[in-house]
Amino acid sequence: MYKEAALITFYAETPVHMGAGQSVSYVDLPIQRERHTAFPIFWSSGIKGVIRDTCYRIWKDKDKVNLIFGPEEDSDFASCISITDAKILLYPVRSVRGVCAWITCPFVLKRFKEELESAGINEVNKNFEVIDNLHLKDGEAVIPKESISVLGINDKQVAFEEFVFSMKNTSENISEVVKFIKNLLPDTSLTTDIEKHFAIVSDDTFRDFVNYAVEVRTRVRIDQKTGTVKEGALFTEELIPSESVFYSLLFISDPYFGIDDEFYSCLLEVKEKTQGKLNWEEAKNKIEKKEWLEKVKNKEFYLKKAWEGNYFNSAEVLNNLHEILNGTILQLGGDETTGKGFMRVKISL
């Protein structure tokens, strides 16, 4: 059972390619997409692998990484964390005025609200009430009042990519939605002004933009012997544009040591009452049933490391991950040598 939950947001510092493999379309290497919406998505397995590798390089402790993320080989315990697929929240498009705009749609915002509620972030309710009754037609856009002077080509219209949209309204409640989202995003010089570059379009319009307003690059492979293009080595690659914003949920349970639940609960009680100030030997002396200690001798190495390393329960594991990941940049999707896939991360507790 998961005891802690947090929101992770990803801000693309560079174009990102999380590949879905081969394709039968004109794009040889497409990005990952949801089957039912065709929206871009980052599969959780790739995200978790990158986070695991990042933690290992910083902690330099294989046992700690295995206990939190699960062992790479077969074992009698699994990971104590679960990361959901990262879904699109805001998508950057060209704007006739203001250079670019971050767009979203009612479908995305409603789903975002539901997932935040499942993570226990209940303050979303008062901010997102306006979205429940928001009905947009194609060709309509809702923008906050702060965006009118920046994005508007006049006081009634905005233009994204090659299309002109009429402004439906500039409700104060929309501004509150933008402020709420802004507080969840990684801090960059661009996200500080997000309320000036924000728009909500219809679900169908959003689907079309995330399908067709993507980067497609043509690449070649070079023959290392001749220094020229290899024959038949021309290929195209689809990329999520920089400044895109995705989100994922992180759920954490207590680490599983394979010990008696009652004994583990007793240890947690000792840790809570003493505010974690006791070392492992002192904690063991607080246990009344000494026969328990005989049963966990083969686990004591891991118990001691987790106890004294402050990753003994779900709250401590979350704090460890928050310390490592919050504000850092992860490299998702390979392509390290071409400078793509850099995502700035924020964890909201």
N, C-alpha and C positions, 0 to 999 in steps of 0.2 A: 504494500500500500504506500502510495506517495504521500509524503508529509510536507514537503516544501515545493513551491512553484515560483517561477520567475519568467519574465518576458525578455527575449533577446531580440534586438533590432540590428539589422545589417545595412550599412550605408556603403554603396559601391564607390570607392575612390577611383577605380579604373573600370573599363569594360570587363565583364565576367563571362566566362564560358564554362558552365556546368553541363557537360555533354550528355546527350541521350543515346549516343552511338551512331550507327549508320542510318541513312535516310534514303527514301525513294524519291524525295523531292529534289529541286534544283540545288538545295543546300546540302552539302555532303555531311557536315557536322552540326546538327541542330542542337538547340538548348533543351533542357528538361522542361516539360510542360505537363500541367494537369490534364488528365484524360477527358474530364467532363466539361471543363471551362476553356481549355487551351491557354490558360494563364501561365506565365513563367513560374517555375518552382525550383527550389533547391532540395534535393532528396536528403533526408536526415542522416543517412549512412555516411555520405560524404562530409557533412558538417561535423558529425561526431568524430570521424577519423581525424580531421584537421585539428579539432579541439584537443583530442587525445594526444596527438603528436606535439602540439604546442605546450601542453602541460608537462609532458615528459621532458622536453628540452629545457623547460624552466625549473621544474622540480628536481630533475635528474634522479628520480626515485621510482624504479620499475614496480616495486611492491605497492606503493601508493597509487600509481596509475592503474594497476590491475584491479585493486580493490574498488576504486571508484568507477572505472570504465569497463570492468570485466576483463578477465584474462584472455589473451589471444588464443590460447589453447584450451581444450576441454577441461572443465573443472566442475566443482560442486556448488559454485555460486555464480550469479550473474551480475551485471552492472547495476549500480544503485541509482543511475541517472537514465532518464529517457528524454530524447530531444525530438520534437516534431519536425516535419518538413517545413522549410522556410517558405512562406507564401508572400506574394507581392502585396505591398501596401500603397506605395506611391511610385508613380512611373514618370520619368522626365520626358517632356516633348518640347519641340521648338515652339516658340511664341513670337508673333509678329512684333509685339512689344514686350519688354522685360527679358529678352533673350530666351528664357525657357520657363516652363511651368511644371509643377508636380501635379499630376492628375490622379484621381481615384474615382470610385463609383459606389453607389449605394450597396451593391452586392458585397463588395470588398469590405466596406465599413461595417455592415451588419455582421459579417462573418468574423471580423476583427473583434467586434464587441462581444460576441458569444464566446470566443476563445479566451478573451481577457476574463470574462466572468468565470469560465471553467478553471482559470488559474487563481481565482479569488481576488482579482482586482475589481472590486465592486463599484468604485467611484466612477467607472465608465458609464453607468446608467444615466446619471443626470446630464452628462455631456452629450450623449448620443441619442437622446429622445427625439431630436429633430430628424434624425436619419430614418427612423421607422416610418415616417409619413412623407418621405421625400420621393417624389415621382417625377422622373425626368424623361423627356422625349429626346430622340436624336436631334442634334442641332441646338440643344439647350445646355447651359452650364451654370452652376452655382459657384460663386466665388465670395470669399469674405470681403468685408468693406475695405480692409487694408490692401487688397490686391487691385482694386478698381483703377487707381491712378498708375499702377505699374503695368498691368496686363491689358487693360481696356484700350481698344482702338478708338472707342468713343464711350459715352456713358451707358451704352446698351449692348455692346458687342465686344467679344474677344476673338482672337484667331490663333488656333493651334495647328501646327503643320500647314496643310493647304486648305484648312476648313475654318469657316466663320461660325461662331456660336453666339446665340443671344443669351444675355444674362437673365436668368429667371428671377433671382432675388439676391439680396446681400444681407441675409438675416444675421442678427447678433449671435444667434445660437450656432451658426456655422463657424463664426470666429472662435467660439468656445471649443468646438470640436478640434479646430486647427491648433489651438493652444495646448489642448490635452495631448494630441499626437506629438507636437513639437517637444514636449517634456520627456517623451519616451525615446527620442532619436539621439544618436551619437552627436556630440557637440563638434560642429565644424563651422567655418566662416560662412558657409552657405545655408546650413540649417537654421542659423540664428535669424534668417530673414524668410523663413518658409511661409509665413503668413502673407507675405507680399507676392508669392508665386504659387498660389494654391488654387485648385479648381476641382469641382466634382462634376463629372459628365455621366451620361447614361451608361448602363451596363453594357449595351451593345457597342456603343462608341468606344468604351474602354477596352473591350475585347478586341476590337479592330486595331486600336493603337498598339496594344502589346503584341499583336501578331504581325503587324506590318511596319510599325515604326521602330524596327530593330536594326542593329548594325549587322551587315553581312560583309565579311572581308574575304577577298581572294588571296590565297597564300600559295607559295611554291616550296618545293624541297630542292636544296642545292646539292649537287654532286660534289662530295668533298675532294675528290681527285681532280676534277676539271675546274671547279669553281663556277660552273654554269648550272642552269636549271636542269633537273633530272627529267628525262622524258616521261610524260604521263603523270607527273607529280603535282599537277595543278589541282587545288581543292578549295572549296568555300567553307567558311566557318561563321556560325551565327553567334552573336554576342548580346548580352544584356548591357544597355548603355550605362556609363558612369552616372552617378547621382541617383540611381534606382534605390528604393528602400524595401527591404523584406523584413519579415518577423517570424519568430519561432518561439515555441514554449518549451521551457525546461522544467521537468518534474524530477524530484529527488526523494528517494526513500532512505531509510537508515542502511548503512553498509551491512552486508550479510557476511558474518564470520563463520556461519555453520555451527553456532552454539545454541544452548538452551535459551528460549525466549525469556523465561523468567529470570535467568541469570543476567541476560543482556539488559533487561528492564531494571534490574537491581543496580547494575553498573551505571546506567543512565541517571538513575535517581541520585547516586553518589556524586556523579559529575555535576548535576544540577545544583544539589545542596551545597557543594563546596566551590561552585562557580569555576570548576575546572582547575583549581589551584593545586590539587594533589598530583604527585607523580604516580606512575603505575603501581609501584610497590606500596605506597601509602593507600592507594585506592583498594588494592587487594585486601589490605588489613581491615578495611571497613566491611568486607563481606562476611556475613555471619556463617553461612553454610560453606565450610571449607571444602566439602566434598565436591562442590562445583569446580573448584580450581583444579582438581585432579583430572576432571573430564576435559579441560580445555588446554592442557599442556601443549598439545600439538598446534594449537591456534594462538598461543600466548605471544609469539613473536609479532604477529600481525596486530593483535589486540594492543600490545604495548606501543607499537609504532603509531597506530591510529590514535590512541589515547593521548600520547605526548606530542603528536604532530597536529592535534586539533582537527581531525577529520573522522571522529568517532561516531557522529550522528549526522542526520540529514542537514540540520542547520549549519553545522561546521563545514560540511562538504560544500554547501551553497556559498558560504563565505570564502572558502578557498577558491572556488571557480570565479566568484565575483572579483576577487583580488587579482587574479591572473588575467581575466578576459576583458573586464570593463575598460573601455577606451582603447583597447589594443587593436591591431590590424591583423586579420587572418587572411591567408591566401587560399581561396577556394577555386577548385576547378583545374588545377594544374597550370600549365603555361607560365611557370616561374621565369623562364628565360626570356619571355616576350613581355614581361611586365604587366600581365593581366590578372584579374581575379582578386585584387586587394580590396577587402571589405573591413570598414571600421565597425566595431561592435560596441553595443551598450547593453548591460543587464539591468533591468528594473526590478527591484525586489518588492 
